[in-house]
């Protein structure tokens, strides 16, 4: 979802409307680990992330992420990101259509 916000896509901006954006450390790692990033790309990512709160993991997020993996079959990064949203009690903004299965657990906004 952050990629869509960076690109200024209207549906992503609408999904985020009225919300402050919080980033999971897992999202930070995913952004910085994309193959073939140029030094300019990295500088842009670092600048963007420098302006957003990045939430590190804690015991509550670990426990929620493990439960989401176990019960919902989420990938590890997706479980951590969803657990972070749950812990912060904020909607999950995602472009991942697979997140539909956790809609009963938290608000999910998909552009």
NORSULQUI-V953214 format. One record per pair of residues at least 4 apart in sequence whose ideal C-beta (glycine too) atoms are under 7 Angstrom apart, sorted by the first residue. I is the first residue (numbers start at 1). J is the second residue. Records with the same first field share a line. If there is no record, write none. Layout:
I=J / J
This chain:
1=5 / 12 / 93 / 94 / 95
2=6 / 23 / 27 / 31
3=7
4=9 / 12 / 95 / 111
5=12 / 13 / 16
6=48
9=13 / 111
10=14
11=15 / 111
12=16 / 111
13=17
14=111
15=93 / 109 / 110 / 111
16=21 / 93
19=90 / 91
21=52
22=53 / 55 / 88 / 90
23=27 / 28 / 49 / 52 / 53 / 54 / 55
24=55 / 80 / 81 / 84
25=29 / 54 / 55 / 56 / 57
26=30 / 77 / 80 / 81
27=31 / 81
28=32 / 49 / 54
29=33
30=77
31=45
32=45
37=41 / 42
39=43
40=44
41=45
42=46
43=47
44=48
45=49
46=50
48=52
49=54
55=84 / 88
57=61 / 62 / 80
59=63
60=64 / 87
61=65 / 80 / 83 / 84 / 87
62=66
63=67
64=68 / 83 / 86 / 87
65=69 / 79 / 80 / 83
66=70
67=71
68=72 / 74 / 79 / 82 / 83 / 102
69=74 / 76 / 79
72=101 / 102
74=78 / 79 / 82
75=79
76=80
77=81
78=82 / 96
79=83
80=84
81=85
82=86 / 92 / 102 / 106
83=87
84=88
85=90 / 91 / 92 / 106
86=105 / 106
91=107 / 108 / 109
92=99 / 106 / 107 / 108 / 109
93=109
94=99 / 108 / 110
95=110 / 111
97=110
99=108
102=106 / 108
103=108
